[in-house]
Amino acid sequence: MNAFNILALQAANQPDPAESLVRFDGVGKTFSVDGQAFEAIRDFNLSINEGEFIAIVGSSGCGKSTLLRLLVGLDADYSGQIHVDGKLVSGIGGDRGIVFQEHRLFPWLTVAQNIALGLVNEPLTQGERARKVNGFVELVGLKGFESAYPHQLSGGMSQRVAIARGLVASPRILLLDEPFGALDALTRQQLQDELLAIRERSGITTLLVTHDAEEATYLADRVVVMEPRPGRIKSIVDIDLPHPRARTGVALHRLREKLLHQLTGDGNYLPPRIDRVEGVRPEFIAL
């Protein structure tokens, strides 16, 4: 795909920049590796509307996690511009919360105390702080575990604490860096559904980095497919399906196949032909 086609594709799949909450304009990032310049991201352009759920997928080393670090304000050494609500990003802020793949809880603090760290810069009284923490403990399904320590929690429970810590300051944007990657399949599905429920209640704008095509198509409104070295947008796939989505549904399966082709194949995606089958009794058809 040539550069003109890529630019046309990106423009066709982007919201109106005037209405977007988040906007990446020509963002690039270069690291120094053994004294040599390594271009990690090149000319990244993306607009995200308020309330939208965006997933970024791609192979390791394509700059997915770096983009989150730039947006949350942990790294200011980049080219181009990043805007949040029309203002240039200049460091971390309460309007953006982040959850990492590892929960990164402090082992000497309780569940409630770990969540309260998300309010460290908020001008709240002790009572207001306690009420917010208790509300988010309940929101992520950990009521009764407020005084538990991280070593007393399962992996899924620890990640719930990390999600609550990312949400407790009521950010407008939640950034998720492969938050479910280290969990077992059942816990991962439970937390995916819980994340969708939180989004439904709060309307929060969400940007998820993942390697999992199934997770991306199940959760997101749009999926940004990245190419590596340097990291750049290959395509943007619209997931035009209402929630709740059936994990085993045909429509979702077709979109997942399309996304996998974007990740691993070249050329245009050709959906498999569906042949009409006749003369089969209904009781012999597996649904």
C-alpha positions in Angstrom: 0.0 0.0 0.0 1.6 3.3 -1.1 1.8 6.5 1.1 -1.1 8.2 -0.8 -3.5 5.2 -0.1 -2.5 5.1 3.6 -3.2 8.8 4.0 -6.5 8.5 2.3 -7.4 5.5 4.4 -6.6 7.3 7.6 -8.6 10.4 6.6 -11.6 8.3 5.7 -11.6 6.6 9.1 -11.0 9.7 11.3 -13.6 11.7 13.2 -13.8 15.5 12.5 -10.7 16.9 14.3 -12.9 19.9 15.4 -15.0 17.4 17.4 -12.3 15.1 18.7 -11.2 14.8 22.3 -7.8 13.4 21.5 -5.7 14.3 18.5 -2.3 13.0 17.4 -0.8 15.3 14.7 2.3 13.9 12.9 3.7 12.4 16.1 7.1 10.8 15.9 9.4 9.3 18.4 13.1 8.4 18.2 15.2 6.6 20.8 19.0 6.4 21.1 20.1 2.7 21.1 23.8 2.0 21.5 24.5 5.5 20.3 22.4 5.0 17.2 19.1 6.7 16.4 16.2 4.3 16.4 12.9 5.6 14.9 10.1 4.0 16.9 7.1 6.0 15.6 6.7 7.9 12.4 4.0 10.4 11.4 1.2 9.0 13.6 -2.1 10.8 13.0 -5.3 9.8 14.9 -8.4 11.6 16.1 -10.5 10.1 18.9 -14.0 11.3 19.8 -15.2 11.6 23.4 -16.7 8.3 24.6 -15.0 6.3 21.8 -13.2 3.0 22.5 -10.1 2.6 20.4 -7.8 -0.4 20.3 -4.3 -0.4 18.9 -2.9 -3.7 17.7 0.4 -4.7 16.1 3.5 -6.8 16.5 6.0 -6.1 19.3 8.2 -3.1 18.7 5.6 -1.1 16.6 5.3 1.7 19.3 1.9 0.9 20.8 2.9 1.3 24.4 5.1 4.3 23.5 2.0 6.1 22.2 0.3 5.6 25.5 3.3 7.0 27.4 3.3 10.1 25.2 -0.4 10.7 25.6 -0.4 10.2 29.4 2.5 12.7 29.6 5.3 10.4 30.9 7.5 11.3 27.9 7.7 14.8 26.4 10.6 14.1 24.0 8.8 13.6 20.6 8.0 15.4 17.4 4.6 16.5 16.3 1.7 17.4 18.6 -0.8 15.7 20.9 -3.9 17.6 21.9 -6.5 16.7 24.6 -9.7 18.8 24.4 -7.9 21.2 22.1 -4.9 21.8 24.5 -1.4 20.5 24.0 -0.3 17.7 26.3 2.3 19.1 28.7 2.9 16.4 31.3 0.7 14.2 33.3 -2.8 15.3 34.3 -6.0 14.2 36.1 -7.9 14.0 32.8 -5.9 10.9 31.8 -5.6 7.6 33.8 -3.4 4.7 32.8 -3.5 0.9 33.7 -0.4 -1.2 32.9 -0.1 -4.9 32.1 1.4 -5.5 35.6 -0.8 -4.2 38.3 2.1 -2.4 40.1 0.4 -2.3 43.5 2.4 -1.3 46.5 2.6 -4.5 48.7 2.6 -2.6 52.0 -0.6 -0.8 51.2 -4.2 -2.1 51.4 -6.6 -2.3 48.4 -8.2 1.0 49.5 -4.8 2.7 50.1 -3.5 1.6 46.6 -6.6 3.0 45.0 -6.3 6.2 46.9 -2.9 6.8 45.3 -4.9 7.9 42.2 -6.2 10.9 44.2 -2.8 12.1 45.5 -3.0 15.3 43.5 -6.7 15.9 44.0 -7.8 18.7 46.5 -10.2 16.5 48.5 -11.0 16.3 52.2 -10.3 13.0 54.0 -14.1 12.2 53.9 -14.4 13.0 50.2 -11.4 10.8 49.4 -12.8 7.9 51.4 -16.1 8.1 49.7 -14.6 8.1 46.2 -12.3 5.2 47.0 -15.2 3.2 48.5 -17.3 3.9 45.4 -14.7 2.6 43.0 -14.0 -0.4 45.2 -17.7 -1.3 44.8 -17.6 -0.4 41.0 -14.9 -3.1 40.3 -16.5 -5.7 42.5 -14.1 -5.7 45.5 -16.4 -4.7 48.3 -15.3 -6.5 51.4 -11.6 -6.5 50.3 -10.8 -2.8 51.2 -8.3 -3.9 53.9 -6.7 -6.7 52.0 -3.1 -6.6 50.9 -1.9 -7.4 47.4 -0.5 -10.8 48.4 -4.0 -11.8 49.6 -5.5 -11.1 46.1 -5.7 -13.2 42.9 -4.2 -11.8 39.7 -7.6 -10.7 38.5 -8.5 -9.0 41.8 -5.1 -7.2 41.7 -5.8 -5.9 38.2 -9.3 -4.7 39.3 -7.5 -2.6 42.0 -5.2 -1.2 39.2 -8.3 -0.3 37.1 -10.0 1.3 40.1 -6.8 3.3 40.7 -6.8 4.5 37.1 -10.5 5.5 37.3 -10.7 7.0 40.8 -9.7 10.5 39.8 -12.6 10.5 37.2 -10.4 11.0 34.1 -12.0 11.7 30.8 -9.5 9.3 29.1 -8.5 5.8 30.3 -5.4 4.3 28.8 -4.9 0.5 29.0 -1.5 -1.1 28.2 -2.4 -4.8 27.7 -4.1 -4.9 31.1 -5.4 -8.5 30.8 -2.5 -10.1 29.0 -1.1 -12.0 32.0 -4.5 -13.3 33.2 -6.2 -16.7 32.5 -8.8 -16.8 29.8 -11.8 -16.9 32.1 -10.7 -13.9 34.3 -9.7 -12.0 31.1 -13.2 -12.4 29.7 -14.8 -11.4 33.0 -12.7 -8.2 33.2 -13.3 -7.4 29.6 -17.1 -7.4 30.3 -16.6 -5.4 33.5 -14.6 -2.8 31.5 -17.5 -2.5 29.0 -19.9 -2.1 31.9 -17.8 0.7 33.4 -17.6 2.4 30.1 -21.4 2.1 29.6 -21.9 3.8 33.0 -19.3 6.5 32.8 -19.0 7.2 29.1 -15.2 7.3 29.5 -13.0 7.6 26.4 -10.8 4.5 26.2 -7.5 3.7 24.4 -6.5 0.0 24.6 -3.2 -1.5 23.5 -3.4 -5.2 22.9 -1.9 -8.1 20.9 -5.2 -9.9 20.9 -7.3 -9.5 17.8 -10.3 -11.2 19.5 -10.1 -8.8 22.4 -9.8 -5.8 20.1 -12.9 -6.7 18.0 -14.9 -7.5 21.1 -14.2 -4.3 22.9 -13.5 -1.5 20.5 -15.4 0.8 18.2 -12.3 1.1 15.9 -9.1 -0.9 15.7 -5.8 0.8 14.6 -3.5 -1.7 13.0 0.2 -0.7 13.3 3.2 -1.7 11.2 6.7 -1.8 12.9 10.1 -0.2 12.4 9.1 2.5 12.4 5.7 2.3 14.0 3.0 3.7 11.7 -0.6 3.1 10.9 -1.3 0.3 8.4 -5.1 0.5 8.5 -8.1 1.4 10.7 -10.8 -1.2 11.0 -14.3 -0.1 12.0 -16.1 -2.5 14.3 -19.7 -1.4 13.5 -21.5 -3.8 15.9 -23.7 -2.8 18.8 -22.9 -3.9 22.4 -23.3 -6.4 23.9 -21.5 -8.5 21.3 -21.7 -12.2 21.0 -18.2 -13.6 21.3 -19.1 -16.5 19.0 -21.3 -14.5 16.6 -20.7 -14.7 12.9 -20.4 -11.0 12.4 -17.7 -10.6 15.0 -15.9 -13.7 13.7 -15.7 -12.1 10.2 -14.4 -8.8 11.6 -11.8 -10.8 13.6 -10.7 -12.6 10.4 -10.4 -9.3 8.6 -8.3 -7.8 11.4 -6.0 -10.9 11.5 -5.5 -10.5 7.8 -4.5 -6.9 8.3 -2.0 -8.0 11.0 -0.5 -10.9 9.1 -1.3 -10.7 5.4 -0.8 -8.4 2.4 -3.3 -7.1 -0.2 -7.0 -6.7 0.1 -9.0 -8.9 2.4 -11.3 -11.3 0.6 -13.9 -12.8 3.0 -14.5 -16.5 2.6 -17.3 -17.6 0.3 -20.4 -18.8 2.0 -22.0 -21.7 0.2 -25.7 -22.5 0.4 -26.3 -25.9 1.9 -29.6 -27.6 1.1 -31.2 -30.9 2.1 -29.8 -31.0 5.7 -32.3 -31.6 8.5 -32.3 -28.8 11.2 -31.4 -31.2 14.0 -28.1 -32.0 12.3 -27.0 -28.4 12.3 -24.7 -27.3 15.1 -25.2 -23.7 16.3 
